[in-house]
Amino acid sequence: MTTDGPDNSTGTVTDKPAGSDKPAGSDKPAGTDETARVHGADNGERLRRWRLVLGADGAQSTGHTLTGRDAAMDGALTALYEGGGRQPGGRGGSRRSAGLGASAPSVARWLGDIRTYFPSSVVQIMQRDAIDRLGLSALLLEPEMLEAVEADVHLVGTLLSLNKVMPETTKETARAVVRKVVEKLESRLTTRTRAALTGALDRSAKVSRPRHHDIDWNRTIRANLKNYLTLPGEDGAGDGAGTIVPERLIGYGRAAQSVKKDVILCIDQSGSMAASVVYASVFGAVLASMRALRTRLVVFDTAVVDLTDQLDDPVDVLFGTQLGGGTDINRALAYCQSRITRPADTVVVLISDLYEGGIRNEMLKRVAAMKASGVQFVTLLALSDEGAPAYDRDHATALSALGAPAFACTPDLFPEVMAAAIEKRPLPVPDREAHG
């Protein structure tokens, strides 16, 4: 017996069902080919990224071959992270065939490559890793390499640590690199610092009998609201215009024309404080440019150096430092204490990780004596974007007990910290756990 329907013995369908957009004989849902193509592209991109992360060791496991720009990026990464074999994780296993070599030209080419393939923030990280992992500090002494680097605060710190062994042929190039970074920092920090400190100085210099153009009208009006009077109207009744009788005038002192506050920046120049030294030097120059402040900048390790006469140029200040060596905070504070002539109008800023190599008890006694005399004492564990470094917690706790909390401060917060110190109000400590 025959039928006109499907061949049930084979299960095949000879006609395309009405209303279906599938081709005859296909069991795949609509859109399957497009979905597979998209998923395939996504999977290919994932494999590409994993191949770049894992390095050459990932070629077999991912089955992905890099070409063109990807291959060049991988070469730049391999030269750094597989050359030394010291980095745990995906890159830097036992492979030792790659590397940057020992010559400045090869490093300069590599620096050019990474600037081509990676954003500036990544370039700076890779540069730091190259200096740390592959011992390239010595190559920074060669002008052609310095001209190729992406300058940042950490590179400046490295150059400063090499300052004393730097050949004369390199010093001018190094100064140009440092100046480039300093100028960027000044443009970022100067306006905000001056604005914050000018307001703080004006508020701290309030006078009760100001000249007319020195009157702070906002504060004067608020202080005299109780003296509001309603003037008589035309008919003699008390419904005319109102006025405030300013029985007490509040104004600003002429802060711009006289020194109102003394500021002493006391900076630990041990190697771990490199970024803080850079930022503090820039801030020192900004503060020194304000006529209402008398600013002194002191750097120390086991010796103390006063760089105040170089504050007109922060680059000169930086090249006057000597990163490295020990730490004698007590000696540095003794010097600063000897330069204080107006304790009630003085702010001392100690920037240090507090690893004291001097006499601990004497250091704490000096801080207590300065506080008792009226000095505003600020302790910063770091002045950088990295946050709190390793620091001596016992000393931080002891200073906090004296009313001088120790905390890490970012450059953007520093103007607010200084403004609070000038006005003798609580400091804007960002993290209470940072000071013990």
Residue pairs with C-beta under 8 A, 6 or more apart in sequence:
6 12
6 13
6 14
7 14
12 25
13 24
13 25
14 24
15 24
16 22
16 23
16 24
21 30
22 28
22 29
22 30
44 64
47 62
47 63
47 64
48 64
48 66
48 70
50 58
50 62
50 64
51 58
51 59
51 62
51 64
51 66
51 70
51 74
52 66
52 70
52 73
52 74
52 77
53 90
53 91
54 61
54 62
54 90
54 91
55 74
55 77
55 78
55 81
55 82
55 90
55 91
55 95
56 74
56 78
56 82
56 95
57 90
57 93
57 95
58 64
58 90
59 65
66 73
66 74
69 117
72 113
72 117
73 117
73 118
75 113
76 110
76 113
76 114
76 117
76 118
76 126
77 91
78 91
78 98
79 98
79 99
79 100
79 110
80 100
80 110
80 126
80 129
80 130
80 133
80 134
81 87
81 91
81 92
81 129
81 133
82 91
82 92
82 93
82 95
82 96
82 97
82 98
83 96
83 98
83 99
83 100
83 134
84 92
84 96
84 99
84 133
84 134
85 92
85 93
85 94
85 95
85 96
86 92
86 133
87 133
99 134
100 106
100 107
100 110
100 130
100 134
100 136
101 107
103 139
104 139
104 142
104 144
104 145
105 144
107 130
107 136
107 139
107 145
107 148
108 144
108 145
108 147
108 148
110 130
111 127
111 145
111 148
111 149
111 150
112 148
114 122
114 123
114 126
114 127
115 123
115 150
118 126
120 150
123 150
124 150
124 152
124 154
124 155
127 149
127 150
127 152
127 155
128 154
128 155
130 136
131 137
131 140
131 158
137 158
137 161
137 162
139 145
140 146
140 149
140 155
140 158
140 159
140 162
140 174
141 162
141 165
141 166
141 167
141 170
142 170
143 169
143 170
143 173
146 159
146 170
146 173
146 174
146 177
147 173
149 155
149 177
151 177
151 178
151 180
151 181
152 181
153 181
153 185
153 275
153 278
153 279
153 384
153 385
154 274
154 275
155 177
155 181
156 177
156 178
156 181
156 182
156 274
156 278
156 318
157 274
157 275
157 277
157 278
157 323
158 274
159 166
159 174
159 177
159 178
160 178
160 274
160 277
160 278
160 318
160 319
160 321
160 323
161 271
161 274
161 323
161 324
163 174
163 319
163 321
163 322
163 323
164 322
166 174
175 315
175 319
178 315
178 318
178 319
179 315
181 278
182 278
182 281
182 282
182 314
182 315
182 318
185 278
185 279
185 282
185 411
186 282
186 285
186 286
186 314
188 411
189 282
189 283
189 286
189 411
189 412
189 414
189 415
190 286
192 412
192 415
193 283
193 286
193 287
193 414
193 415
193 418
194 286
194 289
194 290
195 415
196 415
196 416
196 418
196 419
197 287
197 290
197 293
197 415
197 418
197 419
197 422
198 255
198 290
198 292
199 419
200 418
200 419
200 420
200 422
200 423
201 255
201 260
201 261
201 290
201 292
201 293
201 422
202 216
202 252
202 253
202 255
203 252
203 423
204 260
204 261
204 422
204 423
204 424
205 252
205 253
205 254
205 255
205 260
206 216
206 219
206 250
206 251
206 252
206 253
207 214
207 251
207 252
207 253
208 248
208 249
208 250
208 251
209 249
209 251
210 216
210 249
210 250
210 251
210 252
210 253
211 251
214 251
214 252
214 253
214 254
215 249
215 250
215 251
216 250
216 251
216 252
219 250
220 246
220 248
220 249
220 250
220 251
221 244
221 246
223 248
223 250
224 244
224 245
224 246
224 247
224 248
225 244
227 244
227 245
227 246
227 247
228 242
228 243
228 244
228 245
229 242
229 243
229 244
229 245
230 238
230 239
230 240
230 241
230 242
231 238
231 240
231 241
231 242
231 243
232 238
232 240
233 239
233 240
234 240
253 260
255 292
256 291
256 292
257 291
258 291
258 292
259 291
259 292
259 293
259 294
260 292
260 293
260 345
261 292
261 293
261 294
261 345
261 346
261 347
261 422
262 293
262 294
262 295
262 296
262 340
262 341
262 342
262 345
262 346
262 347
263 287
263 293
263 294
263 295
263 296
263 346
263 347
263 349
263 418
264 295
264 296
264 297
264 298
264 336
264 339
264 340
264 346
264 347
264 348
264 349
265 280
265 283
265 284
265 287
265 295
265 296
265 297
265 298
265 349
265 351
266 298
266 300
266 332
266 333
266 336
266 348
266 349
266 350
266 351
266 352
267 273
267 276
267 277
267 280
267 281
267 297
267 298
267 299
267 300
267 321
267 351
267 352
268 276
268 299
268 300
268 301
268 327
268 329
268 332
268 350
268 351
268 352
268 353
269 277
269 299
269 300
269 301
269 321
269 322
269 323
269 324
269 325
270 301
270 323
270 324
270 325
270 326
270 327
270 353
270 355
271 323
271 324
271 325
272 353
272 389
272 390
273 323
273 351
273 352
273 353
273 382
274 323
275 382
275 383
275 384
275 385
275 386
276 351
276 380
276 382
276 383
276 384
277 299
277 318
277 321
277 323
278 318
279 383
279 384
279 411
279 414
280 297
280 351
280 383
281 297
281 314
281 317
281 318
281 321
282 314
283 383
283 411
283 414
284 295
284 297
284 311
284 314
284 317
285 311
285 312
285 313
285 314
285 317
287 293
287 295
287 418
288 295
288 297
288 308
288 311
288 312
295 308
295 311
296 306
296 308
296 336
296 339
297 306
297 307
297 308
297 311
297 317
298 304
298 305
298 306
298 307
298 308
298 332
298 335
298 336
299 305
299 307
299 320
299 321
300 327
300 328
300 329
300 331
300 332
300 335
301 322
301 324
301 325
301 326
301 327
301 328
302 325
302 326
302 327
302 328
302 331
302 357
303 328
303 331
304 328
304 331
304 332
304 335
305 320
305 321
305 322
306 335
307 317
307 320
307 321
310 316
310 317
310 320
311 317
326 357
327 352
327 355
327 356
327 357
327 358
328 356
328 357
328 358
329 350
329 352
329 354
329 356
329 358
329 363
330 356
330 358
330 359
330 360
330 362
330 363
330 366
331 358
332 350
333 348
333 350
333 363
333 366
333 367
333 370
334 362
334 366
336 348
337 366
337 369
337 370
340 346
340 348
340 370
340 373
340 375
343 370
343 373
343 374
343 375
344 373
344 374
344 375
346 374
346 375
346 376
347 375
347 376
347 377
347 378
347 418
347 421
347 422
348 370
348 375
348 376
348 377
348 378
349 378
349 380
349 418
349 421
350 377
350 378
350 379
350 380
351 380
351 382
351 383
352 379
352 380
352 381
353 381
353 382
353 389
353 390
353 391
353 392
354 379
354 381
354 391
354 392
354 395
354 396
354 399
354 406
355 391
355 392
356 363
356 392
356 395
360 395
363 395
364 395
364 398
364 399
364 402
367 377
367 399
367 402
367 404
368 402
370 377
371 377
371 402
371 403
371 404
376 421
376 422
376 424
377 402
377 403
377 404
378 404
378 417
378 418
378 421
378 427
379 396
379 399
379 404
379 405
379 406
379 407
379 435
380 406
380 407
380 408
380 409
380 417
381 388
381 389
381 391
381 396
381 406
381 407
381 408
381 409
381 434
381 435
382 388
382 389
382 408
382 409
383 409
383 410
383 411
383 414
384 408
384 410
384 411
385 410
385 411
387 408
387 410
388 407
388 408
388 431
388 434
389 408
391 406
393 436
394 436
395 406
396 406
396 434
396 435
396 436
397 435
397 436
399 405
399 406
399 435
400 406
400 435
400 436
405 427
405 429
405 435
406 434
406 435
406 436
407 427
407 429
407 430
407 431
407 434
407 435
408 430
408 431
408 434
409 417
409 430
410 430
413 428
413 430
416 428
417 427
417 428
420 426
420 427
420 428
421 427
429 435
